Amino acid sequence: MLGFTRALRAAGIPVTQDRSQGFLAAVALLGLGAQRATYVAGRATLCAGPDDLERYDQVFEAYFNARDGLPRSRPAPPLPTFSELPATDETGEGDATDDEVVRAMASATEVLRHRDVASMSAGEKQRLNAMFATLRPRPPMRRTARHQPWHRGDVDASRTLRASLRRLGEPAEIAWRRRGVRPRRVALLIDVSGSMSGYADPLLRLAHRFTQVGRERRGVVETFTVGTRLTHLTRSMRLRDPERALVAAGETVPDWSGGTRLGETLRFFLDRWGQRGMARGAVVVVFSDGWERGEPALLADQMARLHRVAHRVVWVNPHRGKAGYEPVQQGVLAALPHIDDFVAGHSLATYAELVEMVSRA
């Protein structure tokens, strides 16, 4: 039963822990012998609204492989075959008609990957939330001062000599070593001001993916929100369920959809956390559109400090990938001289490119 709830969550239905417990209690009360009772109990406890019912039926059918008693969906109309396409003449122009037959159809998932997340409907955002699970960030690696055994590289004289002494001076197999590697720290600074309200939810889901995959691979990911003040969100992002993590983040951040004081919040970040070690040698990613209410000179000074401390500074602007964009905001102009990468961040496809860029940093 818990596997079924996880399958629903992967399909885009927001199944929380409370709904899963309610579903288990209902199934225990009705019994597992009646399949129709299990189906009705799931619809009553796991679906949040009418939009989830059709998806619930599809997942129930695929998971339990049962059709008896389930409402059947209307079959989709068949696509036109090659023989049904309009014939062309010897010139290759064909008969021109007002209603042209579509000869190629793009995948709905692929179209959704390139859509601006701020312009999506509620149903599209729900599908997009499930697609965040396809992102697999890899922590960037750095070389350490210590060496580790390896099958090639430099000769490990100490280990080779000890192996020879264990053989009473007889020649032993040569041991090799290389410089060790360990994950590099990643710091995410997410702008949650009013101008970034349409992107705050997807960016926090992206930070949640960075945190969860980083924990699996022993990486360290720190998440902050910037606006009129700085808020540390790493503890909320460590919750495994993304819905619970976003609810915890919403209860922690006090300045949702407020103003933007990037210079002051960056100075506070560097004074309290960054310069002492959290940003030193780390990959720092700033998610912001650059609308600054404070002094641009202060932002430029703090970005210069951050660039001296961090290994790499990446600025993600949701408007960067749109046609006709020009960096005219005062915050962006002040920060550009101290940025290593200035990239777009308005769709799932751009988030996937950002994940690859951070892993290679």
Backbone hydrogen bonds, N-H to C=O, Kabsch-Sander energy under -0.5 kcal/mol:
donor,donor_aa,acceptor,acceptor_aa,energy
5,T,1,M,-1.8
6,R,2,L,-2.0
7,A,3,G,-1.9
8,L,4,F,-2.0
9,R,5,T,-2.1
10,A,6,R,-2.2
11,A,7,A,-1.3
12,G,9,R,-1.1
13,I,8,L,-2.2
15,V,13,I,-2.3
16,T,14,P,-0.8
20,S,16,T,-1.9
21,Q,17,Q,-2.2
22,G,18,D,-2.2
23,F,19,R,-2.2
24,L,20,S,-2.3
25,A,21,Q,-2.2
26,A,22,G,-2.2
27,V,23,F,-2.5
28,A,24,L,-2.4
29,L,25,A,-1.7
30,L,26,A,-2.4
31,G,27,V,-2.8
35,Q,33,G,-0.8
38,T,34,A,-1.6
39,Y,35,Q,-2.2
40,V,36,R,-2.3
41,A,37,A,-2.4
42,G,38,T,-2.0
43,R,39,Y,-1.9
44,A,40,V,-2.0
45,T,41,A,-1.5
46,L,42,G,-2.7
47,C,42,G,-0.5
47,C,43,R,-0.6
52,D,49,G,-1.5
53,L,50,P,-1.0
54,E,50,P,-0.6
55,R,51,D,-0.5
56,Y,52,D,-2.2
57,D,53,L,-2.2
58,Q,54,E,-1.8
59,V,55,R,-2.3
60,F,56,Y,-2.6
61,E,57,D,-2.2
62,A,58,Q,-2.3
63,Y,59,V,-2.7
64,F,60,F,-2.5
65,N,61,E,-1.5
70,L,67,R,-1.6
84,E,81,T,-0.7
85,L,82,F,-1.0
92,G,89,D,-1.5
95,D,87,A,-1.0
96,A,94,G,-0.7
97,T,95,D,-0.5
100,E,98,D,-1.0
111,V,107,S,-2.3
112,L,108,A,-2.1
113,R,109,T,-1.6
114,H,110,E,-0.8
114,H,111,V,-0.7
115,R,112,L,-0.9
117,V,346,H,-2.5
119,S,116,D,-1.4
120,M,117,V,-0.9
125,K,121,S,-2.3
126,Q,122,A,-1.7
127,R,123,G,-1.9
128,L,124,E,-2.5
129,N,125,K,-2.2
130,A,126,Q,-1.2
131,M,127,R,-1.2
132,F,128,L,-0.8
132,F,129,N,-0.7
133,A,130,A,-1.1
134,T,131,M,-1.6
135,L,132,F,-1.5
142,R,182,R,-2.4
144,T,180,G,-3.1
148,Q,178,R,-2.8
150,W,176,W,-1.4
154,D,177,R,-2.1
156,D,175,A,-3.0
157,A,155,V,-1.2
160,T,156,D,-2.2
161,L,157,A,-2.6
162,R,158,S,-2.4
163,A,159,R,-2.2
164,S,160,T,-1.8
165,L,161,L,-2.4
166,R,162,R,-1.9
167,R,163,A,-0.7
167,R,164,S,-0.7
168,L,165,L,-1.8
169,G,164,S,-2.1
170,E,167,R,-1.0
176,W,150,W,-0.6
177,R,154,D,-2.4
178,R,148,Q,-2.1
180,G,146,R,-3.1
182,R,142,R,-2.1
184,R,140,P,-4.3
186,V,220,V,-2.4
187,A,283,V,-2.4
188,L,222,E,-3.2
189,L,187,A,-0.5
189,L,285,V,-3.0
190,I,188,L,-0.6
190,I,224,F,-2.7
191,D,189,L,-0.5
191,D,287,F,-2.4
192,V,190,I,-0.5
192,V,226,V,-2.1
194,G,258,G,-2.7
196,M,193,S,-1.0
197,S,194,G,-1.2
199,Y,196,M,-1.2
200,A,196,M,-1.0
201,D,197,S,-0.5
203,L,199,Y,-2.1
204,L,200,A,-2.2
205,R,201,D,-1.9
206,L,202,P,-2.2
207,A,203,L,-2.3
208,H,204,L,-2.1
209,R,205,R,-1.9
210,F,206,L,-2.2
211,T,207,A,-2.3
212,Q,208,H,-2.6
213,V,209,R,-2.3
214,G,210,F,-1.9
215,R,211,T,-1.9
216,E,212,Q,-1.5
217,R,213,V,-1.5
218,R,215,R,-1.0
219,G,214,G,-4.3
221,V,219,G,-0.5
222,E,186,V,-2.7
224,F,188,L,-2.8
225,T,231,T,-2.2
226,V,190,I,-2.8
227,G,229,R,-0.8
231,T,225,T,-2.0
233,L,223,T,-2.8
233,L,231,T,-0.6
234,T,223,T,-0.6
237,M,233,L,-2.1
238,R,234,T,-0.9
238,R,235,R,-0.6
239,L,236,S,-1.4
245,A,241,D,-2.2
246,L,242,P,-2.3
247,V,243,E,-2.0
248,A,244,R,-2.5
249,A,245,A,-2.1
250,G,246,L,-2.4
251,E,247,V,-1.7
252,T,248,A,-1.0
253,V,249,A,-2.6
257,S,192,V,-2.2
258,G,192,V,-0.5
258,G,255,D,-1.2
261,R,227,G,-2.6
265,T,261,R,-2.3
266,L,262,L,-2.6
267,R,263,G,-2.0
268,F,264,E,-2.2
269,F,265,T,-2.4
270,L,266,L,-2.6
271,D,267,R,-2.5
272,R,268,F,-2.3
273,W,269,F,-2.4
274,G,269,F,-3.6
275,Q,270,L,-1.9
277,G,273,W,-0.6
277,G,274,G,-1.4
278,M,273,W,-2.0
279,A,274,G,-1.8
280,R,274,G,-0.8
281,G,309,V,-2.1
282,A,279,A,-1.7
283,V,185,R,-2.4
284,V,282,A,-0.7
284,V,312,R,-2.5
285,V,187,A,-2.9
285,V,283,V,-0.5
286,V,284,V,-0.5
286,V,314,V,-3.0
287,F,189,L,-3.3
287,F,285,V,-0.5
288,S,286,V,-0.7
288,S,316,V,-2.0
292,E,290,G,-0.8
293,R,260,T,-2.4
299,L,295,E,-1.5
300,A,296,P,-2.4
301,D,297,A,-2.1
302,Q,298,L,-2.2
303,M,299,L,-2.4
304,A,300,A,-2.0
305,R,301,D,-1.9
306,L,302,Q,-2.6
307,H,303,M,-2.4
308,R,304,A,-1.6
309,V,305,R,-1.5
310,A,306,L,-2.9
311,H,282,A,-2.2
312,R,282,A,-1.5
314,V,284,V,-2.9
314,V,312,R,-0.5
315,W,341,D,-3.0
316,V,286,V,-3.5
316,V,314,V,-0.5
317,N,315,W,-0.6
317,N,343,V,-2.5
320,R,317,N,-1.6
322,K,319,H,-1.2
325,Y,322,K,-1.5
328,V,326,E,-2.0
331,G,290,G,-1.4
333,L,329,Q,-2.5
334,A,330,Q,-2.0
335,A,331,G,-1.6
336,L,332,V,-2.2
338,H,335,A,-1.9
339,I,336,L,-1.5
340,D,313,V,-2.0
341,D,313,V,-1.5
343,V,315,W,-2.2
343,V,341,D,-0.5
345,G,317,N,-0.9
349,A,113,R,-2.4
351,Y,347,S,-1.7
352,A,348,L,-2.0
353,E,349,A,-1.8
354,L,350,T,-2.1
355,V,351,Y,-2.2
356,E,352,A,-1.8
357,M,353,E,-2.1
358,V,354,L,-2.6
359,S,355,V,-2.0
360,R,356,E,-1.3
361,A,358,V,-1.0
